[in-house]
Amino acid sequence: MTDRPAAAIAIITLGVADVARATRFYEALGFVLSRGASQDTISFFRAGGVVLALFGRDALAHDAAMATTSAGPFGGITIARNLPSPEAVDAAFAEALAAGATALKHPEKVFWGGYSGYVADLDGHPIELAHNPFFPLGPDGTVTLPD
């Protein structure tokens, strides 16, 4: 027996060009800002079972001891927001565009049996908006994975 805690993602931090601007964008998408934990240089949002953080891109690279070289248009990661229906995906897609997101892929039926589309946030981070009929959602939007 070990005292090692279960593997879990607690916080996803996005490096952004302007924390205040990115904060307004994510608030417009319906994410709830933790005013008690956030500061001018970092914002924390409740995001179901994880926390979404926004931190200056250069400061985040410095903190990780990495160079701030520009990656290609795709950085190898997306974040996803699962929704209860295809109609909710369409509504969230329109809401994101109204908040300033860029359309990457309009919502459509996808090969795995769901419905999804992609937008890019103000810093180009891709966000998938999806309905997955195989992953039930809790009242707080968290995904229930099958055993």
N, C-alpha and C positions, 0 to 999 in steps of 0.2 A: 504494500500500500504506500502511496506517495502523497505528499501534501501539495503536489503540483496542481494549480487550478486548471479547470477546463479551458481549452483553446476557445477564445472568443474575440471578436473584433469589438472594441469599445468605442473608438473614435475614428472617423475618416476625415482627414484634413486636406482641403484643397488649397493649393497655392494660387493666390489671386493677385491681380494688378492693383486693385483698389478695394480694401476691405469694406469700407462704408458703402460703396456702390454695389458690391457683391452681396452685402447684407440686405440691402433694400430689395435686390432681385429675389433672393431666397425667401424673404418675408412676403413678397408679392405672390410667390408660389404656394404660400400657406404654411411654411415652416415657422415654428414658434421659437423666437430668440430667447435664450436664457440671459436676461439682463443682469442677473446677479453674477454670472460667471464670465460674461463677455467684457471686453475692454475695447478701446479705440483700435488696438492692433490685432485683435482676434475676436471672432464671433463664434458662439456655440449655439447650436440648434438641437432641439429634441427631434429625433428622426426614427421613431419606433424604438427598436431595441438597441440602436447605436446613437452616437452623437455625431453630427456633421459640424465640422469646424472650418472656418475660413481664416486664412493667415496670409500675410504678404508672401508672394512667391519667392522673392530674394531671401527674405528672413527664414522661410521654411527650408530652402536649399542650404542656407548657412547652418541652420540647426541640425540638418542631416549630414553635414560635412560633404556636400555635393556641389559641383559646379552648376551655375545657372545657365548652361548652354541651352539654346532653343532646340527642342525636340521637333520632330516632324509634325504633321497635322494630327496624327493619332498618337497619343502618349501611352497606349497599352492598357488603359483602364477606363471603365465606364461606371457610373452609379445608376441604380435602377430604382424606380418608384413603381411598385405594383399597385394596381387599382382593381376595384371590384367588378368592372364590366368594360366591354369595348366602348360603350358610350362615355364612361368615366375617363377612359384614355383619351378619346376625342376632346372632351371638355378640358382635361389637364393640358393637352397639347395646345389648344387655343389659348388657354390661360398663360402658358409659358411664353408663347409668341407675343401676347399682349404685354407681358412684363419685360420684353426685350430679347428673348431667346432667339436663336437662329434655327430654322428647320433644317434637320439633317436628313431625316427619312420620315415621310408622312405615315401615320398609323395605317397598318394593314394586317390582314391575316398572315400568320407566319408558319413556316414549315413544321414547327414543333407542336402546333395545335392551339396556339394562343393568338394574341393580337397586340402589336406593339409598334411604336415609332420612336424616333430619337430627335432631341433638340440639343443644341449646344448652349451652355450658360454664357454669361458675358465674357468669360475668360477662355471659352472654347472647350470646356470640359463637357463631354457627351453625357447626356442623361437619357436613359431609356424609360419610357412611359409604357407600361405593359399590363395586360390582363393575362394571367396564367391560370386557366381553369383547374390545373392540377395542384396548385399551391393555395390552399385556403388562407384567407386573411382574417386576422383578429380585429377587434373593434378599433385598436390603435394603429392599424395598418401593417402590423408585423406579419411576416410570412410564416406559415406552419409547414415545415418540411415533413414528408413522410419518413417513417423510421426505416 
